[in-house]
Every structure is written in structure tokens, then in C-alpha cells.
Amino acid sequence: MIRKILKISLFSFITIIILLAISVGILFFSQSRKWKKQYTVSEMKEIASMINNSPAFPHRYYEIHKIIYPDSRTLTINQSIIYGLFEVVKRNGTSGLSPQIKVYRKLDAQKKIRRLDYKNGIRFPGLVFGYGISNYASPEKCFDYINDKYFADSLSFNLFNMPIEELNDSQLLELTLKNNEPYLIKNDFAYRRGYDNYIKRLPAANKQYKK
């Protein structure tokens, strides 16, 4: 009797999971096409061209960034959805959002795009825009645009009086933290706590600098 109840419970649980997955899939599939209500393909390609022309960072910057924010540079939109559903975010430290989604907020703040209108049935503007831009710009190039090499270079000269290319790992760690979380520039306690946590993960040979 108990075995029969367990089988019924397991079957019900699996059924609910499958129905939930189908419902979520339908929801996001419907949202994935709604960018076309406000943008033409040519307009989206033009925005993508601006993103794709963003200067790249030194390879070591990406490696240091990955130590602090795992997967945040390469995360795809579909992976973001999975992370959100299963709360993987809390376990591995990643921001949980693909750069293709986050780039919408930066472009909107810069007033370089038209804000997606909720009246068109768009419930998740960043996601909807991300689906559109993902056809023409990779997560990696969206990451470059968001992090802004020009600003990072300026910050590097302000902090160390040298370009990013000449920084050692400890300096790159400080730059990465302050470039991604600007409030740390003025909050020394919060910065130190984060810095001391991540510096332990860097190879000893690269710890040439420490404030």
C-alpha cells in the first residue's frame, strides 16, 4: 500500500514538473519574439554592430573576472532561465543573468535604444531584448560593452597610473571589483572584505601587489 502511494506521489511530482517546464517554455518562447514589435531586424543589427565593436579586455582580466563572477561572461539566455528556475545562482556565485539580458539596462540608461513597451505584452524587457540581440551579438561581446574598456582603462590609470595590460593579478582583482561594483570605490570596508576573500584564490606568484 505504501509502495503504491509512493509511486502515485512520484508520478504526480514528475507530471507537475513536466507541466511546469512546458508552461515556462511556452511563456518564454512567446516573449522571445516580441522584440520585433518595436524593433526591425535592421535596427537590432545596428545596435549589435555597436556592441560588437566594443574593445576587448586582456585575456587575464577575463580569467580574474571569472574567479569573482563565475560564468557571468559566457552565460546564455537559456542558461539564465535554468539558473533562475533552479536557483543555481546562490550556489556558484554567478549573477544569474546573461550579458545579453543585462546589456539592455545599460543601453537604456545611455538612451541608445527605445525602451520596450509593456503595452505590447512585454513582461520582461531585458529578456525580450536579449532574445533579439542574441541573434547578432554574443554574450562575450555584450560583456565587453557592459564592462566598458574605456572606463576600465580610466579607472586603471586612476588607481595604478598604468593601463590594464600592465596590471598584475592582484591589481586586476581590485580593478575588477571596483569596475563591477562602483560603490566599493568609496566603501573601503566592503571592498577589503571582498578583496581578502578573492585574493586567496590567486596563484601566489601573482600576488605582487596588495594595498
GISULFEN-V691545 format. One record per run of one state. SS is the DSSP state (hx for helix, st for strand, lp for the rest). FROM is the first residue (numbers start at 1). TO is the last residue. If there is no record, write none. Layout:
ss=SS from=FROM to=TO
ss=SS from=FROM to=TO
This chain:
ss=lp from=1 to=1
ss=hx from=2 to=32
ss=lp from=33 to=33
ss=hx from=34 to=37
ss=lp from=38 to=40
ss=hx from=41 to=52
ss=lp from=53 to=58
ss=hx from=59 to=68
ss=lp from=69 to=76
ss=hx from=77 to=86
ss=lp from=87 to=88
ss=hx from=89 to=92
ss=lp from=93 to=98
ss=hx from=99 to=109
ss=lp from=110 to=117
ss=hx from=118 to=120
ss=lp from=121 to=124
ss=hx from=125 to=133
ss=lp from=134 to=138
ss=hx from=139 to=147
ss=lp from=148 to=148
ss=hx from=149 to=160
ss=lp from=161 to=163
ss=hx from=164 to=166
ss=lp from=167 to=168
ss=hx from=169 to=180
ss=lp from=181 to=181
ss=hx from=182 to=185
ss=lp from=186 to=187
ss=hx from=188 to=199
ss=lp from=200 to=203
ss=hx from=204 to=206
ss=lp from=207 to=211
